[in-house]
Amino acid sequence: MARESIYPPTKLSPRLSSIVLLLTLAVLLLFSSSSLLSSPFSLKVSPPLRRHTNTLCSIRAADLTRGFWSYDPQGKNHTRSLYDASCKFHRNAWNCFRNARENMDAINSWVWIPEGYGGSPLPRIDPAAFLHAMKGRRIGFVGDSLNENFIVAFLCVLSSADPGARKWKRKGAWRGGYFPKFDFTLAYHRAVLLAKYMWQPVEQLDLPSRDSLKGFYKVDVDIPADDWANITQFYDVLIFNTGHWWGIDKFPNDRPLVFYKDGKPIVPPLGILDGLELVLQSMVSYINKEIPNNVVKIWRTQSPRHFYGGEWNQNGSCLFTEPLKLEELDSWFDPTNKGGNKEAREVNIRIERAIEGTGIQLLNLTHLSEFRADAHPAIWLGSKDAVAVWGQDCMHWCLPGLPDTWVDVLSAQILCSLEA
C-alpha cells in the first residue's frame, strides 16, 4: 500500500493560481520559440553521450577500423543484439534468426577491439541518445544492396528506442524509416552503379565488333542515376557506395557495360574497372558541386565477399563457424590472388583515389569485415529454392550481425562530424 502524505494538500488563492498558470505558459512559450528558432544543424548532445563521442572523436578514424575480434560468449561487452527477428524493417533473406541460421549466438558473440582504444571493445551505439542528437534530421544511404544491408541494421537498431517507428518511402526512397518521437528520417536509395544506365538493343551501339552481343548497358558516366539525383538538398548526412556490380558476373561479355560521355560512346571502349574510375570521378564531382557544404558526405569502402571453392554460381560456399585469422586475410583478399574475393581491395584503391582531397569522408569498413567469413546468410535464405537459383549468399550479412558493428562506427563518425 502506498504511504499517505501526512501533509494536507496545498490550496492556492485564485489570484495566485492565475499567476502560476501565466508563468507556466510563458516558460513553455519561450521554450518552444527557442526550439523553433534554433538552427537545424545545431547538435544537442546529452553529457553522457558527449563524453562518449569526445573519446571516440579523439581517436583517428583509421584506428577505429583497425584491430581484432574477441570472442565474448557471456555478453559482458554488450554483444547481445538490440533487435531480433521481429524488427519491422527486416529483409527476409537477411533475417537469420527467422531463417534458423545455425551458429547465430556465436556470430553475435564477437566484439571489435579497435587500435588506439586501450584494448576496450568499440562502444555500442546508444539508440535513444543518438536519435535525440539527430532530432529533426535526415540520413540517406545511396548505393547497392550492401548499403541496403547496412541501413536495415541501422533501422532495426534505432527502432529499439522508438517503437512507433514506421516505414517511409517518399522522395523516391527504395526503403526507409521515420521515427516520429524524434522527427528523424533514415532512408535508402538504390543506385547500384551511381551513374545512369539502361539496357539497349545491340542495333543502338555505334561501335565495331558487336556481332557477339545480345545487347548492352549504356552507362552515362557524367549523369547520376535518377534514383538519387533529386535528393541532394534533402538530407543532412549522405552515405554512398558502389562496387559490387562492377564485375563480369553482373555484366557478362555478351551483355557488357558500354560507357558514354556527353551522350557519345567513349572511344576506344573502356574496360569495366576503367569505367568505374571514370564514374567515381564524375559522381564525386557531382556530389561536391550539388550537395551543400554543411551536409556530411561519407563514402563507404567495400564490404568483402567470402566465397570459398567457387563463385556464387559455381558452388561457392561460406559455411564457416568462426572468423578468419589475420594471417589468412591476404590469401583471401590480396588483388594478386586471382580468386573471386579480391575485388574489394581493387575497388577500394579507386575509391580512395577518387575522394582524395575532397570534402567526402572515407568510412573504411573493409578490414574489420574481412575477418567475418562466419557471418553471412550462406544457405539460410528463407526460401527453399533460393540456393538452387542464386547459390549461397556469401556477400550479404546476417542481421543481427556484423552490420551492427558498422552502425557503431558510422554513428560515432556522424556525431563527431556534426560536432566539429
Order of alpha helices (4+ residues) and beta strands (2+ residues): alpha-alpha-alpha-beta-alpha-beta-alpha-beta-alpha-beta-beta-beta-beta-beta-alpha-beta-beta-beta-alpha-beta-alpha-alpha-beta-alpha-alpha-alpha
